[in-house]
Structure formats: structure tokens, C-alpha cells
């Protein structure tokens, strides 16, 4: 019974119900033809019976057409109706055949073949249905032709055509069965694949949804409950209601772009969670077919929170860096301002011939201590620049041998005072290289100063070598001393900031512990290496090496000697709020023919420029009432011959110097004031050609 009442009958029933109106018309048409060939009462009776069977079919196939699940009784009802209709149509062919005319025979064969063809057409849905409506009528056709031949007709051709028709029907039925098996195999594979994908979609942590071209959602995976808090059936049909209105235009734009370009789009937006929270969702949108969409969505609220934390941390770091920079700038200014007076007046006293020997020596000690303090301030400043990545390198051709000789000259007096031998071996390192020579000189000076400082007897030897290395020149610089040496386990820590090999060193020799850290940052910023080798009691070797391109050296120009006097009288406007600094500048320039007018702030300086002509203006920056940069801008707007303005300030950071130049100053002179640098600056900007350039 299960074989007879297969589920394919339901598909056959649904399609039969769909074409029922057409079958009613065919029934009426065949009834009319039957009336012409046979008798009208018989034809009308047959047509009435056919319409009754179609009415029965309408009720028997309606549930299947509506997609309602049915049981065996309803399916048997449809099977009985199908068998009755097949028999009734076979009976119509028999009536035509038994009319005993050629027209009747042709109509009979036509009806039977149509019935067979109809049965074959539905073999995919139900083999039993095909057998009942196609196979059995074909067999009955042969039996009737044998039992009741058409009188007066040549039966040979008719028999031949009937046999061919039956054979065709049998072959078609067989092929239909093969096709049905292939169809069901493919359908089973498709259902299995769909089931596998559905299992995958139902169990992934992301939410997978499918959307029709008109925008409606046709499917959403069960993970929607975990991610959004809503049951899938609660989301289908009203998914857009949960999306934040301000994010909807961006989402619609991404969907439109995915459909227009056929390229996947990814967008993040906010939705309302079932528990009242607002969560962030990231969706990947893929378009396919005729505008359908598949969206894969995931909760990225935690990621967004992390990103917000990172942004806040970055802002906090930027704020801290800005605060650090401001603190550094202020501290540098505040430290350099008193150092200006200490160093400047010690230099003025040092030039005096009225000091006793002890007094002169004491003034020299003041100057040396001030220079050490200035070096510490500069070290802290340099390290802060390196930490912030603000130290720039100026790569120019330089001769490493010349650079090393120049650095040795800076510590020569210090070494001689301790009775140390200071030697240089740079015979193999001569010739031009492309790099920042002054910065490398700073590194060498740091290593050399440490060697002299920590060597009690013997000497310090500097050795430079260079050799080809991967199309570059590898420069190696070594500083070898005969000092106390360092324990090997403490060497690595030497290059960390604020670190010294022994706590007693800072008490005995002083220093901040920043020098080697600065040297390391400089060398590593140039993609070089730095290190040390030492044994306690046997001296140390500090070294660094870099790979630099070879370069042609420009012809050496003799550096102009720093002027020891001014060649011309000057009218100088000094704008400075600190009375000590005003007195210092006056003392430094007292030996020269310089007429100084003093202003205590920027406003007084501006008024002085309006009221008189000056060869030069020395302008401090940080002043009350009106700062130096504001005063400079105001002076530059005056319709007068513009004097050179030199910023004389403790603001020495690169960005501070740049702000000075942008405000309109011509040069920058950092505090503490160096007499030679001051005279050189005044001499340079008081020269006639400099004035003409300024006027232009």
C-alpha cells in the first residue's frame, strides 16, 4: 500500500488541481466531438460523468494544492479519483472505437495517446499515477483493438501504429522512471547539502540572514537569539525596527553598493538588543542572483569598547606628552634663565684684571660648575627629544677622521689635567661618508668624556676603521681606556637611562646616567649598533658602528673666526623683562661701541621701535604685558625701515625656534648667552649687506 500511495501522488494532485479548469474545457470539447461521431444522449451522459469526476478531483486535490499535509485516507481518495478519471477517458476512446467508423477510430487513438502522454508527463511525480493513467490505458487499447476491429478498415497499418505507440509509451515510461530516479537522487543530494548548510548556519556563532530583492528577510539563523536577544521569528519582518535610525542611511548605502558592484561590503552599525542595551554589530554583505543578499553579522561591542579605550589611551598619552613637552619647555626656560646670569657674569668676572689669583680660580670654578649644569640640562633635553622621536638628523658628507680629531680636541685639556695620554688612530677611516657627522661626534664625545672621567692613570685610545659592507661603508669607532673596568654582568644596564655601573659613581663623579642612553638612541636611530666590552680592573672598550654611503667631500672652507670686537658702532634695543639679564648684556657689551636702549616688555619694545631707529633688536620671548613674538609681529606691520630682530631666549626647543622664525625674527640666540655667539650674531646682522637684505 505504501508503494501505491507514494508521496509523489501529492505532487501529482497539486499539479492536477492547477490544470483542472483546462481539463473541464477539454471534457466538454471531447463530449461535443463524441456527440458528432456517436449519439448525442450518449455523449451528454459521458460529459456529465466526466464533469462529476472533475468535481470530485477538485475536492480530492485541493489540500495538496494548498500545501496541507495529508494522510493515507486522503491520498487513497485522490488515487481512486485518478483511476476513475483514467478509466472514464479510456471509456471515451472505446466509445469512439466502437462507433465502427474511420473517424471514430482516429478519435479513439487520439484520446488514448493523449491519455498515455498525460501519464508519461507525470512519471516524475508518481510512477503509480503514470501507470494508472498511461500504462493501463495503453494495454486496454491493444485488447480492444483485438476484440473489436473496425469494420471495413485495413487493420494492418492500424495494428502497426498501435504497436509502435505502445512501444513508444513503454520506452518513454522506462526513460521517465530512470529520469525519476536521477531526479530523486539529485534532490536527495540537494536536500542533504541544504541540511548540512542549514546545520552550519544554525550553529555558527555569527548571525546569518538571507534577504529578498525587495528587502524582506527570508531566513535568519538561530544564533540571532544569542547575539540580539530576539527569537528568529521575532526578527523576520521587522529587523529594521531594531536598527538605530541615524545608522540606517549608511547601512542602506552599503546594501545598495553591494548590489550595484557585486562586491562584498562590510559595515558596522548599532542595534537595540532585546534587553534594552545598544550593541555594535558588524555585517558582511554579499549580493547574489537577482538582488538577493546574504548578511553575516557579529557582535563587536567589546571590540568597539576596546577601540574606544585605545583612543582614550592615545588621547591621554598625547595629553601626557603635551604636558611633558610643556613641562620640559618651562623647566628648560627656568633653568637656563638663572644659568644665563651665572655663566655670563662669571665670564665677565673672568675677564677682569682686578681679581686676586684665588678669586680668579674661584670664578673659574663657578664657570666650570655652570657648564656642567648646562650639560646636564642639555642631556635631559636631548633624551626627551629622542623619546618623543623629535630628534632630526641632517645627513651631509663628512670625514670621520676629521670629526674624531675635532672631538679629541674638546677633551684634550681635561685629559692633560689628569695626566692621561690621548691618542687617535684614524688612518683607515679617512674619506667622505654621508651621515650626520655632528650627531656622531656627540656620541663619540660622550664615550670619550666617560673614558677620561673614569680613567685615573694610563690613557685613552680612539680607533676608527671602515670597510665595504653590502654596497655601503661600515664605520666602526672604538674608545679604549685603561680605567677600572666594569663587571660584565653590568654592561647591558649601562645603556639604560639613569643607570650607572655603581651607585658610588654618581657620588664620586656626578652625572645623570643619561649620556650612554642618549648615545644608544642616536646610534640605533641611525640603524647602527653600540656596545661595550670590559673586565673589572682591566679597562673598557666602548664602540659603535654604522653602515653609511660613501660621499664626495666638498672643498674645506675655513670657518670665520669668532669676532673679538665689533667693527662698527651700534644702536641696540634690548627687550628683556629680567633685570639681571639686562645688566648682563650691558656688561658683556660694555667694552664695545654699542648704545643700548632697554625695554622691560614687548609693549615697551614696540613703543621704542615706533619712536626711534635701531640697528638691531634683541628680543626676549616670555615677558609680561606683551610677549616677544606678539611684539615682533606688531613691529613687522609698522611702515618703517625694518631692523633685524634676534630672539634672545631660553626657549631652545626646535618647535619654539620655528615659532620664533614664523613670527618674523631673523635669528635665534639661545640662553645662556655665549659672548662669542652674541658678538658673531651682532656682527653678522649689523653688516651693511645684512641690512640691505632685511630692507628688501
ZAVEXSE-870910 format. One line per 5 residues: number of its first residue (from 1); for each residue x, y negated, z negated of C-alpha. Coordinates in steps of 0.02 Angstrom, whole numbers, plus 50000, padded with zeros to 5 digits. Layout:
NUM	X,Y,Z; ... .
***
This chain:
1	50000,50000,50000; 50144,49881,49962; 50213,49912,50138; 50043,49872,50215; 50009,49720,50107 .
6	50180,49638,50129; 50210,49454,50089; 50230,49419,50274; 50041,49429,50284; 50034,49269,50182 .
11	50139,49176,50311; 50031,49250,50450; 49874,49195,50357; 49939,49016,50337; 49978,49000,50522 .
16	49814,49088,50570; 49717,48961,50466; 49809,48820,50551; 49756,48876,50728; 49580,48930,50678 .
21	49492,48786,50770; 49581,48835,50930; 49527,49016,50907; 49346,48963,50887; 49354,48873,51054 .
26	49435,49025,51136; 49299,49137,51064; 49163,49027,51139; 49254,49021,51306; 49279,49209,51316 .
31	49096,49234,51266; 49043,49125,51413; 49152,49224,51535; 49083,49386,51462; 48907,49323,51498 .
36	48953,49294,51679; 49029,49467,51701; 48906,49569,51597; 48739,49519,51520; 48706,49357,51425 .
41	48621,49435,51274; 48771,49550,51251; 48892,49405,51271; 48797,49296,51148; 48793,49436,51020 .
46	48981,49460,51039; 49014,49273,51021; 48906,49264,50865; 49002,49409,50789; 49168,49326,50833 .
51	49116,49162,50752; 49063,49257,50595; 49233,49341,50587; 49320,49171,50607; 49215,49102,50465 .
56	49271,49249,50360; 49450,49212,50413; 49432,49030,50359; 49393,49084,50180; 49518,49229,50181 .
61	49668,49121,50237; 49632,48955,50150; 49728,48993,49987; 49883,49045,50084; 49871,48888,50190 .
66	49862,48783,50031; 50016,48871,49962; 49920,48952,49819; 49996,49113,49753; 49879,49261,49783 .
71	49871,49441,49728; 49839,49607,49815; 49648,49591,49825; 49656,49425,49919; 49794,49493,50031 .
76	49690,49651,50069; 49542,49537,50110; 49647,49448,50240; 49713,49615,50308; 49535,49680,50329 .
81	49485,49520,50417; 49636,49532,50532; 49595,49713,50577; 49413,49669,50609; 49459,49524,50723 .
86	49583,49634,50819; 49450,49770,50843; 49321,49641,50893; 49435,49568,51027; 49479,49744,51087 .
91	49292,49772,51099; 49279,49615,51208; 49407,49689,51328; 49313,49855,51327; 49152,49765,51374 .
96	49241,49684,51521; 49318,49851,51572; 49155,49947,51561; 49069,49821,51675; 49144,49928,51815 .
101	49198,49783,51923; 49368,49722,51977; 49335,49554,51894; 49289,49643,51735; 49449,49748,51741 .
106	49555,49593,51766; 49470,49503,51621; 49490,49658,51512; 49676,49672,51547; 49694,49484,51517 .
111	49608,49496,51347; 49710,49647,51294; 49877,49572,51349; 49834,49410,51257; 49795,49512,51102 .
116	49960,49606,51120; 50056,49443,51146; 49973,49366,50993; 50025,49516,50890; 50205,49505,50951 .
121	50214,49319,50914; 50183,49354,50730; 50301,49501,50707; 50418,49388,50607; 50282,49359,50478 .
126	50214,49536,50460; 50253,49698,50553; 50087,49770,50493; 49993,49621,50560; 50084,49638,50726 .
131	50043,49823,50733; 49858,49796,50696; 49833,49650,50814; 49954,49707,50950; 50007,49890,50943 .
136	49838,49971,50913; 49751,49870,51049; 49886,49924,51172; 49856,50107,51130; 49668,50085,51142 .
141	49690,50002,51312; 49775,50159,51381; 49646,50276,51306; 49501,50177,51378; 49580,50169,51550 .
146	49594,50359,51549; 49419,50389,51480; 49327,50264,51587; 49416,50222,51752; 49347,50079,51854 .
151	49235,50150,51991; 49296,50117,52170; 49462,50042,52112; 49632,50111,52159; 49690,50163,51985 .
156	49871,50197,52034; 49929,50016,52034; 49820,49981,51882; 49896,50126,51787; 50070,50070,51836 .
161	50039,49892,51774; 49959,49955,51614; 50107,50069,51578; 50228,49925,51614; 50127,49812,51500 .
166	50126,49940,51361; 50314,49971,51383; 50345,49784,51381; 50241,49769,51224; 50334,49913,51141 .
171	50505,49841,51189; 50453,49669,51130; 50389,49741,50967; 50553,49832,50940; 50654,49675,50977 .
176	50542,49575,50865; 50575,49697,50723; 50763,49682,50750; 50748,49493,50753; 50641,49500,50598 .
181	50774,49598,50505; 50908,49474,50561; 50795,49331,50510; 50763,49404,50339; 50948,49441,50315 .
186	50992,49262,50359; 50851,49198,50249; 50911,49306,50105; 51089,49242,50127; 51024,49064,50134 .
191	50920,49089,49978; 51069,49166,49889; 51180,49021,49942; 51047,48897,49889; 51029,48986,49723 .
196	51217,48979,49698; 51222,48794,49736; 51073,48765,49625; 51158,48858,49483; 51311,48748,49512 .
201	51207,48590,49521; 51107,48640,49368; 51261,48673,49262; 51388,48539,49310; 51416,48403,49182 .
206	51388,48266,49312; 51212,48224,49369; 51175,48274,49549; 51023,48198,49635; 50951,48201,49810 .
211	50858,48055,49887; 50746,48047,50040; 50773,47915,50176; 50625,47814,50112; 50708,47805,49941 .
216	50614,47935,49839; 50709,48059,49732; 50676,48241,49779; 50792,48326,49654; 50896,48288,49501 .
221	50999,48414,49405; 50956,48465,49225; 51114,48378,49163; 51011,48217,49176; 50942,48261,49004 .
226	51117,48264,48928; 51179,48107,49016; 51024,47996,49023; 50919,48071,48884; 50769,48094,49001 .
231	50698,48257,49066; 50724,48275,49256; 50536,48266,49290; 50530,48102,49193; 50661,48025,49308 .
236	50594,48083,49477; 50482,47947,49545; 50538,47808,49428; 50728,47816,49424; 50743,47632,49472 .
241	50644,47579,49319; 50792,47627,49209; 50924,47529,49305; 50973,47356,49241; 50890,47229,49358 .
246	51048,47125,49378; 51142,47279,49439; 51009,47335,49563; 51067,47224,49710; 51243,47297,49701 .
251	51175,47475,49697; 51060,47442,49845; 51207,47366,49938; 51314,47520,49908; 51173,47635,49966 .
256	51147,47532,50124; 51333,47532,50160; 51343,47722,50137; 51202,47746,50263; 51269,47621,50389 .
261	51451,47677,50386; 51429,47862,50343; 51570,47835,50219; 51559,47885,50035; 51534,47739,49916 .
266	51570,47728,49730; 51488,47602,49615; 51466,47578,49429; 51311,47503,49351; 51209,47504,49191 .
271	51052,47600,49148; 50936,47614,48998; 50963,47775,48901; 50813,47863,48827; 50873,47819,48651 .
276	50871,47633,48691; 51057,47612,48723; 51128,47536,48881; 51257,47650,48959; 51376,47630,49106 .
281	51358,47753,49250; 51474,47783,49397; 51391,47855,49553; 51471,47925,49710; 51351,47906,49856 .
286	51359,48016,50012; 51239,47996,50159; 51195,48140,50275; 51064,48189,50403; 50935,48055,50443 .
291	50973,47941,50297; 50963,48065,50153; 51078,48036,50005; 51166,48142,49877; 51224,48049,49722 .
296	51343,48118,49592; 51333,48016,49432; 51427,48021,49268; 51426,47926,49104; 51578,47809,49098 .
301	51526,47712,48943; 51679,47774,48848; 51793,47728,48992; 51716,47555,49004; 51741,47532,48818 .
306	51922,47584,48837; 51944,47464,48982; 51867,47325,48879; 51985,47368,48736; 52132,47364,48856 .
311	52076,47195,48925; 52056,47130,48748; 52226,47200,48702; 52302,47121,48856; 52223,46955,48812 .
316	52283,46974,48634; 52457,47015,48698; 52452,46865,48814; 52393,46757,48671; 52530,46827,48559 .
321	52658,46800,48697; 52597,46622,48720; 52605,46593,48532; 52779,46669,48530; 52831,46558,48675 .
326	52760,46405,48588; 52846,46454,48426; 53009,46482,48519; 52994,46316,48607; 52956,46224,48446 .
331	53092,46312,48346; 53218,46283,48484; 53172,46100,48485; 53175,46086,48296; 53344,46175,48282 .
336	53426,46080,48423; 53369,45911,48360; 53474,45913,48197; 53615,46003,48288; 53621,45857,48407 .
341	53667,45742,48264; 53787,45866,48180; 53884,45909,48338; 53876,45733,48408; 53937,45642,48253 .
346	54070,45775,48219; 54134,45737,48394; 54131,45550,48359; 54224,45577,48196; 54346,45694,48283 .
351	54397,45552,48400; 54432,45437,48254; 54614,45399,48214; 54574,45340,48039; 54543,45512,47963 .
356	54668,45596,47849; 54731,45767,47901; 54616,45858,47780; 54468,45755,47837; 54505,45790,48020 .
361	54518,45976,47981; 54352,45971,47889; 54269,45881,48034; 54337,46017,48148; 54261,46150,48034 .
366	54094,46061,48044; 54106,46062,48233; 54153,46247,48239; 54010,46295,48123; 53890,46192,48228 .
371	53949,46279,48387; 53921,46448,48304; 53746,46397,48253; 53710,46334,48429; 53772,46501,48497 .
376	53650,46593,48383; 53507,46482,48442; 53555,46515,48623; 53565,46703,48591; 53390,46708,48519 .
381	53329,46605,48665; 53413,46718,48792; 53345,46876,48712; 53169,46805,48708; 53182,46765,48893 .
386	53241,46941,48929; 53099,47018,48828; 52972,46914,48923; 53053,46954,49090; 53083,46770,49115 .
391	53271,46776,49144; 53305,46748,49329; 53461,46800,49422; 53547,46692,49552; 53639,46809,49670 .
396	53784,46720,49753; 53953,46777,49819; 54082,46781,49678; 54254,46850,49643; 54251,46966,49490 .
401	54437,46940,49459; 54414,46752,49453; 54261,46772,49342; 54359,46882,49219; 54507,46763,49213 .
406	54388,46619,49176; 54307,46715,49032; 54477,46760,48959; 54518,46577,48954; 54368,46546,48841 .
411	54430,46664,48705; 54616,46634,48729; 54630,46511,48586; 54530,46623,48468; 54642,46773,48509 .
416	54800,46672,48489; 54742,46611,48318; 54735,46793,48261; 54899,46840,48344; 54816,46958,48469 .
421	54881,46999,48642; 54752,46963,48777; 54786,47045,48947; 54691,47064,49110; 54711,47196,49246 .
426	54603,47149,49396; 54720,47189,49540; 54600,47319,49610; 54443,47212,49592; 54480,47058,49697 .
431	54368,47004,49841; 54191,46944,49857; 54037,47030,49787; 53856,46974,49794; 53781,46955,49620 .
436	53750,46837,49475; 53930,46801,49426; 53888,46684,49281; 53773,46814,49202; 53905,46949,49218 .
441	54027,46826,49143; 53906,46807,48997; 53907,46996,48973; 54097,47003,48981; 54112,46856,48862 .
446	54001,46945,48737; 54104,47105,48744; 54268,47008,48739; 54214,46897,48594; 54164,47050,48494 .
451	54330,47134,48531; 54429,46983,48473; 54316,46960,48321; 54332,47140,48260; 54517,47170,48303 .
456	54637,47125,48162; 54800,47166,48250; 54864,47228,48416; 54772,47161,48565; 54627,47166,48687 .
461	54645,47226,48866; 54518,47191,49005; 54521,47305,49157; 54419,47283,49317; 54405,47414,49455 .
466	54297,47431,49609; 54268,47570,49734; 54148,47608,49877; 53986,47692,49825; 53840,47725,49943 .
471	53872,47575,50057; 53898,47465,49904; 54043,47422,49790; 54042,47494,49615; 54116,47366,49496 .
476	54173,47433,49327; 54228,47316,49187; 54311,47384,49030; 54357,47292,48870; 54483,47395,48769 .
481	54533,47343,48594; 54644,47409,48455; 54519,47371,48317; 54447,47477,48179; 54337,47578,48297 .
486	54160,47641,48275; 54092,47808,48220; 54023,47900,48375; 53852,47925,48294; 53828,47737,48279 .
491	53874,47686,48457; 53699,47704,48533; 53623,47595,48398; 53744,47453,48437; 53643,47404,48591 .
496	53480,47388,48495; 53426,47215,48442; 53475,47150,48270; 53588,47302,48246; 53770,47311,48192 .
501	53879,47463,48159; 53892,47423,47973; 53792,47307,47860; 53955,47238,47792; 53999,47172,47965 .
506	53867,47037,47960; 53930,46983,47789; 54112,46983,47844; 54099,46918,48022; 53923,46848,48040 .
511	53816,46862,48193; 53636,46910,48231; 53662,47080,48310; 53584,47016,48472; 53739,47000,48580 .
516	53752,47180,48640; 53563,47193,48658; 53568,47042,48773; 53714,47115,48870; 53620,47278,48891 .
521	53462,47192,48952; 53560,47089,49079; 53655,47238,49148; 53502,47351,49157; 53401,47213,49239 .
526	53533,47215,49375; 53510,47406,49387; 53679,47437,49307; 53740,47538,49158; 53827,47488,48998 .
531	53905,47591,48860; 54047,47617,48738; 54171,47748,48681; 54257,47740,48513; 54331,47833,48368 .
536	54344,47763,48193; 54519,47694,48165; 54574,47710,48348; 54492,47562,48434; 54347,47548,48555 .
541	54313,47534,48741; 54157,47442,48794; 54113,47450,48979; 53980,47409,49107; 53965,47448,49292 .
546	53854,47391,49434; 53833,47430,49618; 53843,47267,49717; 53855,47224,49901; 54019,47157,49967 .
551	54013,46973,50017; 54118,46842,50101; 54183,46711,49982; 54158,46530,50028; 54314,46421,50027 .
556	54352,46371,49849; 54308,46192,49809; 54398,46102,49673; 54274,46059,49537; 54266,45874,49499 .
561	54347,45832,49335; 54231,45776,49198; 54245,45587,49184; 54326,45520,49029; 54260,45345,49061 .
566	54131,45254,49167; 54190,45155,49318; 54052,45026,49311; 53951,44930,49180; 53776,44997,49149 .
571	53612,44933,49083; 53538,45085,48996; 53363,45106,48924; 53363,45237,48786; 53187,45301,48745 .
576	53205,45408,48588; 53096,45421,48432; 53232,45494,48320; 53338,45354,48245; 53484,45473,48213 .
581	53489,45519,48398; 53478,45337,48448; 53625,45298,48337; 53721,45448,48404; 53700,45397,48587 .
586	53755,45222,48543; 53909,45292,48454; 53954,45408,48598; 53941,45268,48725; 54019,45134,48615 .
591	54191,45149,48698; 54114,45113,48869; 54039,44960,48952; 53858,45012,48925; 53722,44891,48871 .
596	53590,44995,48780; 53409,44943,48753; 53317,45054,48631; 53132,45104,48635; 53055,45210,48497 .
601	52920,45297,48601; 52855,45316,48778; 52740,45166,48767; 52884,45051,48717; 52990,45126,48855 .
606	52855,45091,48985; 52839,44912,48924; 53029,44890,48932; 53036,44951,49113; 52895,44832,49159 .
611	52990,44687,49081; 53168,44716,49142; 53282,44804,49265; 53388,44953,49209; 53520,45056,49296 .
616	53467,45214,49204; 53334,45278,49084; 53373,45413,48955; 53201,45483,48910; 53161,45599,48764 .
621	53007,45709,48791; 52923,45743,48624; 52880,45573,48550; 52732,45495,48458; 52610,45370,48537 .
626	52660,45419,48714; 52768,45568,48761; 52912,45556,48884; 52827,45646,49029; 52674,45532,49021 .
631	52788,45380,49015; 52887,45445,49164; 52730,45468,49269; 52674,45293,49224; 52844,45220,49271 .
636	52840,45309,49439; 52675,45224,49477; 52745,45049,49446; 52776,44941,49602; 52959,44910,49554 .
641	53129,44974,49610; 53130,45145,49527; 53275,45180,49408; 53345,45357,49389; 53263,45441,49238 .
646	53360,45576,49145; 53264,45686,49023; 53371,45698,48866; 53278,45827,48764; 53290,45983,48657 .
651	53161,46063,48773; 53277,46177,48870; 53166,46324,48922; 53154,46345,49111; 52968,46306,49116 .
656	52999,46150,49010; 53136,46090,49128; 53019,46122,49276; 52882,46017,49195; 53007,45875,49174 .
661	53054,45880,49358; 52871,45889,49410; 52835,45733,49305; 52964,45635,49405; 53127,45642,49308 .
666	53286,45654,49413; 53393,45760,49298; 53390,45857,49135; 53514,45840,48992; 53488,45966,48853 .
671	53518,45935,48669; 53635,45949,48577; 53717,45814,48680; 53887,45853,48752; 53989,45695,48779 .
676	54068,45758,48940; 53899,45811,49010; 53823,45643,48960; 53961,45544,49044; 53954,45653,49200 .
681	53766,45628,49213; 53778,45439,49189; 53921,45427,49314; 53827,45532,49443; 53663,45436,49434 .
686	53740,45262,49420; 53838,45284,49581; 53777,45170,49724; 53732,45317,49838; 53626,45394,49698 .
691	53533,45230,49675; 53501,45217,49862; 53436,45396,49864; 53323,45358,49716; 53259,45199,49800 .
696	53222,45294,49959 .
***
